[in-house]
Each structure stands twice: as C-alpha cells, then as structure tokens.
Amino acid sequence: MLDLDAKIDFEGQRLSERYLHLILTFSGIVSFLVGFALQSLQTTLYILLAGGIIASLVSIPPWPMYRSHPVKYLPKIEIPTDTDVEVKEGQKETGVWPVVKRLLF
C-alpha cells in the first residue's frame, strides 16, 4: 500500500518535477495537434485536462521510486549549555542566567 506520510528525497523531487514537465509538455503538444486537426477546442481542452490529471497522479503522491535516495544526516553533537557546567567555589557565574536567578529567586 502507498504510505502517504512518507517523505520524498531531493533526487525524487527532481525526478517528479521532470516527469511533470514531460507529461504536461507532451499532452500540450498532442492536444494542440489533435484539436487543430479536428478543429475542436473542446477536444483540445479534454486532452490537456487528461494530461494534467495523469501528471498529477504521477508526480504528487510519494511513490517508492521517489524515496530511493534517503538523506544521510550528520551525527548529533552534544554542546554543553550553561546549566550543564558546574561552577566551582570561588568562581563567578557569567551570562544572563545568574542575573535572572537573582531577580526571580
């Protein structure tokens, strides 16, 4: 079944956009030629509408072919904050937190 919560990776976005442009361009050319040959604006618009629907079905859902290159993130680096650092006796605390602590407590 299609997982609609899945995320498309960057290569999948590029591929999806390429398919969208190809399908819309092809359906536009075909609809113009068929409509011109039949002298029917209605036929032109129906073929163009069908191309738009097909392009939407191909490019909008997160198909598995769009998720084949997952993004590799860097490992998380732990940075000590002011609350993690212990203050030794005789050493003065610096930063905003000591001022706030004096004012509130």
OpenMM code with the backbone's topology and positions (N, CA, C; nanometers):
from openmm import Vec3, app, unit

residues = "MET LEU ASP LEU ASP ALA LYS ILE ASP PHE GLU GLY GLN ARG LEU SER GLU ARG TYR LEU HIS LEU ILE LEU THR PHE SER GLY ILE VAL SER PHE LEU VAL GLY PHE ALA LEU GLN SER LEU GLN THR THR LEU TYR ILE LEU LEU ALA GLY GLY ILE ILE ALA SER LEU VAL SER ILE PRO PRO TRP PRO MET TYR ARG SER HIS PRO VAL LYS TYR LEU PRO LYS ILE GLU ILE PRO THR ASP THR ASP VAL GLU VAL LYS GLU GLY GLN LYS GLU THR GLY VAL TRP PRO VAL VAL LYS ARG LEU LEU PHE".split()
positions = [
    Vec3(0.0843, -0.1195, 0.0000),
    Vec3(0.0000, 0.0000, 0.0000),
    Vec3(0.0876, 0.1242, 0.0000),
    Vec3(0.0387, 0.2307, -0.0526),
    Vec3(0.1127, 0.3563, -0.0629),
    Vec3(0.1119, 0.4284, 0.0710),
    Vec3(0.2300, 0.4582, 0.1234),
    Vec3(0.2441, 0.5289, 0.2503),
    Vec3(0.2408, 0.6789, 0.2226),
    Vec3(0.1308, 0.7463, 0.2557),
    Vec3(0.1158, 0.8881, 0.2229),
    Vec3(0.1916, 0.9793, 0.3180),
    Vec3(0.2412, 0.9267, 0.4302),
    Vec3(0.3183, 1.0080, 0.5236),
    Vec3(0.4671, 1.0090, 0.4895),
    Vec3(0.5061, 0.9332, 0.3898),
    Vec3(0.6479, 0.9230, 0.3547),
    Vec3(0.6964, 1.0539, 0.2937),
    Vec3(0.8247, 1.0787, 0.3086),
    Vec3(0.8867, 1.1993, 0.2553),
    Vec3(0.9619, 1.1658, 0.1271),
    Vec3(0.9541, 1.2565, 0.0305),
    Vec3(1.0271, 1.2404, -0.0948),
    Vec3(1.1647, 1.3027, -0.0771),
    Vec3(1.2690, 1.2320, -0.1201),
    Vec3(1.4045, 1.2869, -0.1078),
    Vec3(1.4319, 1.3850, -0.2221),
    Vec3(1.5492, 1.4468, -0.2195),
    Vec3(1.5816, 1.5510, -0.3172),
    Vec3(1.5888, 1.4971, -0.4595),
    Vec3(1.6461, 1.3796, -0.4772),
    Vec3(1.6516, 1.3190, -0.6110),
    Vec3(1.5109, 1.2843, -0.6587),
    Vec3(1.4259, 1.2407, -0.5669),
    Vec3(1.2873, 1.2109, -0.6012),
    Vec3(1.2103, 1.3354, -0.6423),
    Vec3(1.2386, 1.4476, -0.5775),
    Vec3(1.1747, 1.5732, -0.6171),
    Vec3(1.2165, 1.6124, -0.7586),
    Vec3(1.3446, 1.5960, -0.7885),
    Vec3(1.3939, 1.6290, -0.9223),
    Vec3(1.3274, 1.5391, -1.0276),
    Vec3(1.3187, 1.4096, -0.9974),
    Vec3(1.2579, 1.3146, -1.0896),
    Vec3(1.1089, 1.3429, -1.1074),
    Vec3(1.0405, 1.3738, -0.9989),
    Vec3(0.8984, 1.4045, -1.0040),
    Vec3(0.8716, 1.5293, -1.0877),
    Vec3(0.9540, 1.6311, -1.0700),
    Vec3(0.9372, 1.7537, -1.1479),
    Vec3(0.9662, 1.7291, -1.2967),
    Vec3(1.0653, 1.6458, -1.3248),
    Vec3(1.0971, 1.6135, -1.4648),
    Vec3(0.9802, 1.5403, -1.5303),
    Vec3(0.9216, 1.4421, -1.4602),
    Vec3(0.8060, 1.3709, -1.5140),
    Vec3(0.6883, 1.4665, -1.5355),
    Vec3(0.6667, 1.5553, -1.4417),
    Vec3(0.5574, 1.6519, -1.4527),
    Vec3(0.5741, 1.7372, -1.5782),
    Vec3(0.6936, 1.7904, -1.5989),
    Vec3(0.7167, 1.8751, -1.7159),
    Vec3(0.7039, 1.7964, -1.8463),
    Vec3(0.7570, 1.6743, -1.8481),
    Vec3(0.7477, 1.5934, -1.9699),
    Vec3(0.6028, 1.5597, -2.0052),
    Vec3(0.5253, 1.5196, -1.9064),
    Vec3(0.3860, 1.4808, -1.9321),
    Vec3(0.3038, 1.6012, -1.9758),
    Vec3(0.3220, 1.7159, -1.9080),
    Vec3(0.2450, 1.8348, -1.9459),
    Vec3(0.2848, 1.8865, -2.0837),
    Vec3(0.4127, 1.8826, -2.1154),
    Vec3(0.4573, 1.9266, -2.2478),
    Vec3(0.4033, 1.8343, -2.3564),
    Vec3(0.4159, 1.7026, -2.3342),
    Vec3(0.3669, 1.6064, -2.4326),
    Vec3(0.2159, 1.6194, -2.4515),
    Vec3(0.1402, 1.6305, -2.3425),
    Vec3(-0.0055, 1.6418, -2.3552),
    Vec3(-0.0449, 1.7747, -2.4196),
    Vec3(0.0314, 1.8804, -2.3954),
    Vec3(0.0028, 2.0077, -2.4600),
    Vec3(0.0225, 2.0016, -2.6103),
    Vec3(0.1330, 1.9389, -2.6519),
    Vec3(0.1601, 1.9263, -2.7961),
    Vec3(0.0560, 1.8376, -2.8633),
    Vec3(0.0266, 1.7227, -2.8011),
    Vec3(-0.0722, 1.6303, -2.8584),
    Vec3(-0.2101, 1.6954, -2.8639),
    Vec3(-0.2486, 1.7643, -2.7562),
    Vec3(-0.3817, 1.8262, -2.7555),
    Vec3(-0.3918, 1.9355, -2.8614),
    Vec3(-0.2836, 2.0119, -2.8810),
    Vec3(-0.2862, 2.1154, -2.9847),
    Vec3(-0.2998, 2.0535, -3.1236),
    Vec3(-0.2201, 1.9496, -3.1513),
    Vec3(-0.2239, 1.8881, -3.2842),
    Vec3(-0.3587, 1.8213, -3.3125),
    Vec3(-0.4110, 1.7482, -3.2152),
    Vec3(-0.5401, 1.6805, -3.2347),
    Vec3(-0.6523, 1.7837, -3.2461),
    Vec3(-0.6487, 1.8860, -3.1592),
    Vec3(-0.7515, 1.9892, -3.1663),
    Vec3(-0.7460, 2.0671, -3.2961),
    Vec3(-0.6252, 2.0931, -3.3444),
    Vec3(-0.6098, 2.1639, -3.4717),
    Vec3(-0.6597, 2.0781, -3.5873),
    Vec3(-0.6271, 1.9492, -3.5845),
    Vec3(-0.6688, 1.8590, -3.6925),
    Vec3(-0.8207, 1.8425, -3.6953),
    Vec3(-0.8815, 1.8349, -3.5771),
    Vec3(-1.0270, 1.8162, -3.5707),
    Vec3(-1.1031, 1.9484, -3.5651),
    Vec3(-1.0302, 2.0602, -3.5523),
    Vec3(-1.0919, 2.1920, -3.5380),
    Vec3(-1.1919, 2.1927, -3.4217),
    Vec3(-1.1445, 2.1408, -3.3059),
    Vec3(-1.2308, 2.1300, -3.1884),
    Vec3(-1.1550, 2.1771, -3.0647),
    Vec3(-1.1998, 2.2887, -3.0096),
    Vec3(-1.1401, 2.3399, -2.8870),
    Vec3(-1.1748, 2.2497, -2.7683),
    Vec3(-1.2932, 2.1907, -2.7721),
    Vec3(-1.3350, 2.1015, -2.6645),
    Vec3(-1.2431, 1.9796, -2.6553),
    Vec3(-1.2082, 1.9201, -2.7681),
    Vec3(-1.1171, 1.8059, -2.7701),
    Vec3(-0.9796, 1.8459, -2.7185),
    Vec3(-0.9333, 1.9647, -2.7568),
    Vec3(-0.8041, 2.0157, -2.7096),
    Vec3(-0.8029, 2.0257, -2.5581),
    Vec3(-0.9073, 2.0837, -2.5025),
    Vec3(-0.9131, 2.1025, -2.3574),
    Vec3(-0.9269, 1.9698, -2.2828),
    Vec3(-1.0043, 1.8749, -2.3389),
    Vec3(-1.0178, 1.7445, -2.2732),
    Vec3(-0.8849, 1.6686, -2.2703),
    Vec3(-0.8106, 1.6733, -2.3814),
    Vec3(-0.6809, 1.6051, -2.3848),
    Vec3(-0.5835, 1.6725, -2.2883),
    Vec3(-0.5855, 1.8056, -2.2836),
    Vec3(-0.4993, 1.8782, -2.1907),
    Vec3(-0.5384, 1.8490, -2.0457),
    Vec3(-0.6676, 1.8398, -2.0170),
    Vec3(-0.7143, 1.8055, -1.8822),
    Vec3(-0.6703, 1.6640, -1.8438),
    Vec3(-0.6814, 1.5703, -1.9367),
    Vec3(-0.6376, 1.4330, -1.9099),
    Vec3(-0.4874, 1.4299, -1.8813),
    Vec3(-0.4091, 1.5073, -1.9562),
    Vec3(-0.2651, 1.5151, -1.9307),
    Vec3(-0.2351, 1.5734, -1.7936),
    Vec3(-0.3103, 1.6735, -1.7524),
    Vec3(-0.2915, 1.7314, -1.6188),
    Vec3(-0.3250, 1.6331, -1.5079),
    Vec3(-0.4297, 1.5560, -1.5264),
    Vec3(-0.4670, 1.4552, -1.4262),
    Vec3(-0.3616, 1.3457, -1.4187),
    Vec3(-0.3144, 1.2998, -1.5329),
    Vec3(-0.2094, 1.1967, -1.5342),
    Vec3(-0.0815, 1.2505, -1.4701),
    Vec3(-0.0447, 1.3752, -1.5018),
    Vec3(0.0756, 1.4355, -1.4431),
    Vec3(0.0618, 1.4478, -1.2917),
    Vec3(-0.0571, 1.4813, -1.2448),
    Vec3(-0.0798, 1.4912, -1.1006),
    Vec3(-0.0683, 1.3550, -1.0331),
    Vec3(-0.1251, 1.2533, -1.0947),
    Vec3(-0.1182, 1.1184, -1.0368),
    Vec3(0.0243, 1.0636, -1.0361),
    Vec3(0.1050, 1.1052, -1.1309),
    Vec3(0.2426, 1.0571, -1.1370),
    Vec3(0.3323, 1.1341, -1.0410),
    Vec3(0.3116, 1.2641, -1.0273),
    Vec3(0.4093, 1.3453, -0.9540),
    Vec3(0.3715, 1.3800, -0.8109),
    Vec3(0.2458, 1.3835, -0.7739),
    Vec3(0.2091, 1.4288, -0.6392),
    Vec3(0.2281, 1.3219, -0.5310),
    Vec3(0.1766, 1.1989, -0.5459),
    Vec3(0.1939, 1.1017, -0.4367),
    Vec3(0.3406, 1.0634, -0.4160),
    Vec3(0.3779, 1.0295, -0.2929),
    Vec3(0.5173, 0.9902, -0.2662),
    Vec3(0.5431, 0.8445, -0.3054),
    Vec3(0.5511, 0.8184, -0.4330),
    Vec3(0.5754, 0.6828, -0.4824),
    Vec3(0.7122, 0.6346, -0.4343),
    Vec3(0.7299, 0.5023, -0.4184),
    Vec3(0.8593, 0.4494, -0.3714),
    Vec3(0.9773, 0.4858, -0.4618),
    Vec3(0.9533, 0.5081, -0.5891),
    Vec3(1.0645, 0.5445, -0.6779),
    Vec3(1.1189, 0.6838, -0.6452),
    Vec3(1.0419, 0.7649, -0.5733),
    Vec3(1.0873, 0.8980, -0.5329),
    Vec3(1.1579, 0.8965, -0.3977),
    Vec3(1.1628, 0.7806, -0.3323),
    Vec3(1.2250, 0.7705, -0.2000),
    Vec3(1.3443, 0.6760, -0.1981),
    Vec3(1.4102, 0.6596, -0.3113),
    Vec3(1.5182, 0.5614, -0.3191),
    Vec3(1.6551, 0.6168, -0.2803),
    Vec3(1.6676, 0.7470, -0.2559),
    Vec3(1.7944, 0.8083, -0.2163),
    Vec3(1.7743, 0.8838, -0.0851),
    Vec3(1.7700, 0.8141, 0.0286),
    Vec3(1.7438, 0.8840, 0.1557),
    Vec3(1.8573, 0.9795, 0.1923),
    Vec3(1.8209, 1.0846, 0.2630),
    Vec3(1.9182, 1.1852, 0.3045),
    Vec3(1.9944, 1.1318, 0.4254),
    Vec3(2.1271, 1.1417, 0.4204),
    Vec3(2.2104, 1.0985, 0.5320),
    Vec3(2.2485, 1.2231, 0.6121),
    Vec3(2.1972, 1.2300, 0.7341),
    Vec3(2.2231, 1.3458, 0.8186),
    Vec3(2.3515, 1.3276, 0.8978),
    Vec3(2.4102, 1.4378, 0.9401),
    Vec3(2.5295, 1.4323, 1.0235),
    Vec3(2.4908, 1.3852, 1.1631),
    Vec3(2.5848, 1.3235, 1.2368),
    Vec3(2.5510, 1.2800, 1.3729),
    Vec3(2.5295, 1.4014, 1.4638),
    Vec3(2.4476, 1.3801, 1.5649),
    Vec3(2.4165, 1.4873, 1.6587),
    Vec3(2.5372, 1.5124, 1.7491),
    Vec3(2.5701, 1.6394, 1.7671),
    Vec3(2.6820, 1.6779, 1.8532),
    Vec3(2.6251, 1.7413, 1.9790),
    Vec3(2.6645, 1.6902, 2.0933),
    Vec3(2.6179, 1.7448, 2.2205),
    Vec3(2.7024, 1.8658, 2.2580),
    Vec3(2.6386, 1.9797, 2.2741),
    Vec3(2.7076, 2.1018, 2.3145),
    Vec3(2.6647, 2.1334, 2.4566),
    Vec3(2.7599, 2.1466, 2.5492),
    Vec3(2.7200, 2.1759, 2.6870),
    Vec3(2.6611, 2.3161, 2.6978),
    Vec3(2.5561, 2.3270, 2.7751),
    Vec3(2.4941, 2.4570, 2.7987),
    Vec3(2.5371, 2.5092, 2.9348),
    Vec3(2.4934, 2.6291, 2.9698),
    Vec3(2.5298, 2.6878, 3.0986),
    Vec3(2.4796, 2.6044, 3.2150),
    Vec3(2.3678, 2.5367, 3.1987),
    Vec3(2.3128, 2.4569, 3.3086),
    Vec3(2.3906, 2.3269, 3.3262),
    Vec3(2.4596, 2.2799, 3.2212),
    Vec3(2.5372, 2.1571, 3.2306),
    Vec3(2.6727, 2.1786, 3.2989),
    Vec3(2.7227, 2.2998, 3.2977),
    Vec3(2.8550, 2.3288, 3.3516),
    Vec3(2.8420, 2.3617, 3.5000),
    Vec3(2.9179, 2.2925, 3.5796),
    Vec3(2.9155, 2.3187, 3.7232),
    Vec3(3.0109, 2.4331, 3.7557),
    Vec3(2.9678, 2.5187, 3.8474),
    Vec3(3.0501, 2.6322, 3.8869),
    Vec3(3.1271, 2.5925, 4.0123),
    Vec3(3.2585, 2.6084, 4.0058),
    Vec3(3.3426, 2.5745, 4.1205),
    Vec3(3.3341, 2.6854, 4.2232),
    Vec3(3.3701, 2.6527, 4.3480),
    Vec3(3.3675, 2.7530, 4.4545),
    Vec3(3.4666, 2.8635, 4.4246),
    Vec3(3.4252, 2.9855, 4.4465),
    Vec3(3.5117, 3.0997, 4.4227),
    Vec3(3.5080, 3.1490, 4.2794),
    Vec3(3.4440, 3.0728, 4.1898),
    Vec3(3.4362, 3.1144, 4.0508),
    Vec3(3.3025, 3.1847, 4.0298),
    Vec3(3.3049, 3.2971, 3.9636),
    Vec3(3.1846, 3.3749, 3.9423),
    Vec3(3.1097, 3.3230, 3.8195),
    Vec3(2.9761, 3.3135, 3.8332),
    Vec3(2.8940, 3.2717, 3.7199),
    Vec3(2.8832, 3.3879, 3.6218),
    Vec3(2.8848, 3.3549, 3.4937),
    Vec3(2.8716, 3.4582, 3.3920),
    Vec3(2.7502, 3.4287, 3.3059),
    Vec3(2.7014, 3.5285, 3.2351),
    Vec3(2.5883, 3.5120, 3.1452),
    Vec3(2.4630, 3.5750, 3.2018),
    Vec3(2.3524, 3.5472, 3.1400),
    Vec3(2.2244, 3.6063, 3.1759),
    Vec3(2.1586, 3.5314, 3.2915),
    Vec3(2.1785, 3.4016, 3.2993),
    Vec3(2.1083, 3.3202, 3.3971),
    Vec3(2.1337, 3.3632, 3.5418),
    Vec3(2.2533, 3.3981, 3.5849),
    Vec3(2.2704, 3.4411, 3.7240),
    Vec3(2.1909, 3.5666, 3.7567),
    Vec3(2.1805, 3.6581, 3.6628),
    Vec3(2.1022, 3.7792, 3.6861),
    Vec3(1.9556, 3.7450, 3.7000),
    Vec3(1.9054, 3.6605, 3.6131),
    Vec3(1.7657, 3.6198, 3.6199),
    Vec3(1.7383, 3.5446, 3.7486),
    Vec3(1.8334, 3.4582, 3.7887),
    Vec3(1.8168, 3.3804, 3.9101),
    Vec3(1.8107, 3.4718, 4.0322),
    Vec3(1.8950, 3.5759, 4.0360),
    Vec3(1.8922, 3.6697, 4.1476),
    Vec3(1.7628, 3.7480, 4.1527),
    Vec3(1.7091, 3.7851, 4.0355),
    Vec3(1.5873, 3.8632, 4.0314),
    Vec3(1.4630, 3.7823, 4.0676),
    Vec3(1.4585, 3.6573, 4.0268),
    Vec3(1.3398, 3.5762, 4.0474),
    Vec3(1.3413, 3.4966, 4.1781),
    Vec3(1.4566, 3.4548, 4.2251),
    Vec3(1.4601, 3.3646, 4.3411),
    Vec3(1.5173, 3.4317, 4.4616),
] * unit.nanometer
topology = app.Topology()
chain = topology.addChain("A")
for resn in residues:
    res = topology.addResidue(resn, chain)
    for name in ("N", "CA", "C"):
        topology.addAtom(name, app.Element.getBySymbol(name[0]), res)
